[in-house]
Amino acid sequence: MELVLAVLILACLHSTVQSDYQGDALYALKNSLHVPSTLLTDWNQNQVNPCTWSNVISDNSNNVVSVRLSTMNFSGTLSPRIGVLRNLKELTLKGNNINGEIPEEFGNLSNLNSLDLENNHLTGQIPSSLGNLKELQFLTLSQNNLNRSIPESLADLPNLINIQLDSNNLSGQIPALLFQIPKYNFTGNHLNCDKNLPHPCESRSNDSGASKKPTIRIIVGIFGVVLLFGVFLFFWCKAKHKGYRREVFVDAAVATSKSHLTFFDVGVRKFETEKRLDAIIDPNLNRSYNFQEVEIMIQIAWLCTQQLPEARPAMSEVVCMLEGEGLAERWEEWQHVEVTCGQEYERLQRGFD
């Protein structure tokens, strides 16, 4: 009995310590940003668990995974203490008046997926420690006063698909590998691009006009395919309840796949898992689209067609996800829920058979 009590006490202490260091880091950020007294009023230093604070999202283990503080008229600096949030996946502070340098400690955010510091007054060099963020997919530092050269370490980020460094005072050489990233923008600096040089300062996927038409067609096509699968799924379930075992086949572009009960096994999900999404894209586009953007839109389409209306993201969330904010967390959460539901359904089916 004493052993059980000791284990429970240690578990509680661990949870308290974890919440304390996260709360302390976030409260230090609040102080360094000179947050107006009317904002973030629930960020209370005496409150053990920061997971209930506004603009903060946590996972089921009370780890802070997202902090969104956009356009809130902050005027201070970035606190280096934020670097202790090793489970943080999204940090958004765009559209403020933040000055000073980006702390080297940001390179300790080992699970960070998206960093957005756009449209502030940040100065100094981009820290080379950001090259430690191996999970980073979206890096947005546009419209600041960052100077000197782009660190070579950024070229070593294996998952980076979108880097926006435009409208700064950067100079020198752009690491060659950064030109291979699907979406990049280095305009408004003093860098080795354009002006008869081999590489443009902006990727074609950033262009407006012509590139928007294929994107719109892809979005419409994806939603149409998902809706089609939903209709077939409805009739499949209806037939099964009548005692028939019916095979449903869907021809989407050049692909045919068998429909099962959970969306995880439906054709589009199969194509998404196998990285064969080109099989459901209009062939007339002649591959004039960005594969990573297609994958992102597929994921958003799934999230928007969940069975329960309350589980679907609001339009404002969809806009944020299209801009690269919060999609990774929602997608991971949805996958977990779908797998759990699928396992529960199979268990119930075995009980009836």
Backbone hydrogen bonds, N-H to C=O, Kabsch-Sander energy under -0.5 kcal/mol:
donor,donor_aa,acceptor,acceptor_aa,energy
5,L,1,M,-2.3
6,A,2,E,-2.3
7,V,3,L,-2.3
8,L,4,V,-2.3
9,I,5,L,-2.3
10,L,6,A,-2.4
11,A,7,V,-2.4
12,C,8,L,-2.3
13,L,9,I,-2.5
14,H,10,L,-2.5
15,S,11,A,-2.3
16,T,12,C,-2.3
17,V,13,L,-2.9
18,Q,14,H,-2.6
19,S,15,S,-2.4
20,D,16,T,-2.6
21,Y,17,V,-2.4
22,Q,18,Q,-1.8
23,G,19,S,-3.0
24,D,20,D,-3.0
25,A,21,Y,-1.9
26,L,22,Q,-2.4
27,Y,23,G,-2.6
28,A,24,D,-2.2
29,L,25,A,-1.8
30,K,26,L,-2.3
31,N,27,Y,-2.2
32,S,28,A,-2.3
33,L,29,L,-1.7
34,H,31,N,-1.1
35,V,30,K,-1.4
39,L,36,P,-2.1
43,W,40,L,-1.6
44,N,42,D,-1.8
45,Q,43,W,-0.6
47,Q,44,N,-1.7
48,V,46,N,-0.6
52,T,49,N,-0.8
53,W,50,P,-1.9
56,V,53,W,-1.3
57,I,66,S,-2.5
59,D,63,N,-2.1
62,N,59,D,-1.9
65,V,57,I,-2.7
66,S,57,I,-1.8
67,V,90,E,-2.2
68,R,55,N,-2.1
69,L,67,V,-0.5
69,L,92,T,-3.4
71,T,94,K,-2.7
73,N,95,G,-0.5
75,S,33,L,-1.6
76,G,33,L,-1.4
77,T,32,S,-2.7
82,I,79,S,-1.3
83,G,80,P,-1.8
84,V,81,R,-1.7
85,L,82,I,-1.7
86,R,84,V,-2.2
88,L,85,L,-1.7
89,K,65,V,-2.5
90,E,65,V,-1.6
91,L,114,S,-2.3
92,T,67,V,-2.6
93,L,116,D,-3.1
95,G,118,E,-2.3
97,N,74,F,-2.3
99,N,76,G,-2.6
100,G,121,H,-0.5
106,F,103,P,-1.6
107,G,104,E,-2.2
108,N,105,E,-2.2
109,L,106,F,-1.5
110,S,108,N,-2.3
111,N,86,R,-0.6
112,L,109,L,-2.2
113,N,89,K,-3.0
114,S,89,K,-2.0
115,L,138,F,-2.6
116,D,91,L,-2.5
117,L,115,L,-0.5
117,L,140,T,-3.1
119,N,142,S,-2.1
120,N,143,Q,-1.0
121,H,98,I,-3.0
123,T,100,G,-2.8
124,G,145,N,-0.5
126,I,147,N,-0.5
130,L,127,P,-1.6
131,G,128,S,-1.9
132,N,129,S,-2.3
133,L,130,L,-1.6
134,K,132,N,-2.0
136,L,133,L,-1.8
137,Q,113,N,-2.8
138,F,113,N,-2.0
139,L,162,N,-2.6
140,T,115,L,-2.8
141,L,139,L,-0.5
141,L,164,Q,-3.1
143,Q,166,D,-2.0
144,N,167,S,-1.0
145,N,122,L,-2.5
147,N,124,G,-2.5
148,R,169,N,-0.6
150,I,173,Q,-0.5
154,L,151,P,-1.4
155,A,152,E,-1.6
156,D,153,S,-1.6
157,L,154,L,-1.4
160,L,157,L,-0.8
161,I,137,Q,-2.3
162,N,137,Q,-1.7
163,I,183,K,-2.3
164,Q,139,L,-2.8
165,L,163,I,-0.5
165,L,185,N,-2.7
167,S,187,T,-2.2
168,N,188,G,-0.6
169,N,146,L,-2.7
171,S,148,R,-2.2
172,G,190,H,-1.3
178,L,175,P,-2.0
179,F,176,A,-1.5
180,Q,177,L,-1.5
181,I,178,L,-1.0
183,K,161,I,-1.1
185,N,163,I,-1.4
186,F,201,C,-3.6
190,H,170,L,-3.3
192,N,172,G,-1.4
193,C,191,L,-2.0
194,D,199,H,-3.1
197,L,194,D,-1.0
203,S,184,Y,-2.6
206,N,203,S,-1.7
207,D,204,R,-1.5
210,A,208,S,-0.8
211,S,208,S,-0.5
212,K,209,G,-1.4
213,K,209,G,-0.8
213,K,210,A,-0.7
215,T,211,S,-1.4
216,I,212,K,-2.7
217,R,213,K,-2.5
218,I,214,P,-2.5
219,I,215,T,-2.4
220,V,216,I,-2.6
221,G,217,R,-2.6
222,I,218,I,-2.8
223,F,219,I,-2.5
224,G,220,V,-2.2
225,V,221,G,-2.3
226,V,222,I,-2.6
227,L,223,F,-2.4
228,L,224,G,-2.3
229,F,225,V,-2.4
230,G,226,V,-1.9
231,V,227,L,-2.0
232,F,228,L,-2.2
233,L,229,F,-2.5
234,F,230,G,-2.0
235,F,231,V,-2.0
236,W,232,F,-2.2
237,C,233,L,-2.4
238,K,234,F,-2.2
239,A,235,F,-2.4
240,K,236,W,-2.1
241,H,237,C,-2.0
242,K,238,K,-0.8
242,K,239,A,-0.6
243,G,240,K,-1.6
244,Y,239,A,-1.9
246,R,244,Y,-0.7
250,V,257,S,-1.2
252,A,250,V,-0.8
252,A,255,A,-2.7
253,A,251,D,-0.6
254,V,279,A,-1.2
255,A,252,A,-2.3
255,A,279,A,-0.5
257,S,250,V,-1.1
259,S,248,V,-1.7
265,D,262,T,-1.8
266,V,263,F,-0.6
270,K,266,V,-2.2
271,F,267,G,-2.9
272,E,268,V,-2.6
273,T,269,R,-2.4
274,E,270,K,-2.3
275,K,272,E,-0.8
276,R,271,F,-3.1
279,A,276,R,-1.9
280,I,277,L,-1.8
281,I,278,D,-0.8
285,L,282,D,-1.9
286,N,283,P,-1.8
288,S,285,L,-1.7
289,Y,287,R,-1.3
291,F,289,Y,-0.6
294,V,290,N,-1.9
295,E,291,F,-2.3
296,I,292,Q,-2.2
297,M,293,E,-2.4
298,I,294,V,-2.4
299,Q,295,E,-2.1
300,I,296,I,-2.3
301,A,297,M,-2.4
302,W,298,I,-2.2
303,L,299,Q,-2.2
304,C,300,I,-2.1
305,T,301,A,-0.6
305,T,302,W,-1.1
306,Q,303,L,-0.9
311,A,308,L,-1.5
312,R,308,L,-0.6
312,R,309,P,-1.3
318,V,314,A,-2.2
319,V,315,M,-2.3
320,C,316,S,-1.9
321,M,317,E,-2.7
322,L,318,V,-2.4
323,E,319,V,-1.2
324,G,321,M,-1.5
325,E,320,C,-2.7
326,G,324,G,-0.6
330,R,326,G,-1.9
331,W,327,L,-2.9
332,E,328,A,-2.2
333,E,329,E,-2.4
334,W,330,R,-2.5
335,Q,331,W,-2.4
336,H,332,E,-1.9
337,V,333,E,-2.1
338,E,334,W,-2.7
339,V,335,Q,-2.4
340,T,336,H,-2.2
341,C,337,V,-2.7
342,G,338,E,-2.6
343,Q,339,V,-2.3
344,E,340,T,-2.2
345,Y,341,C,-2.5
346,E,342,G,-2.3
347,R,343,Q,-2.0
348,L,344,E,-2.2
349,Q,345,Y,-2.6
350,R,346,E,-2.3
351,G,347,R,-1.3
352,F,348,L,-1.5
353,D,349,Q,-2.1
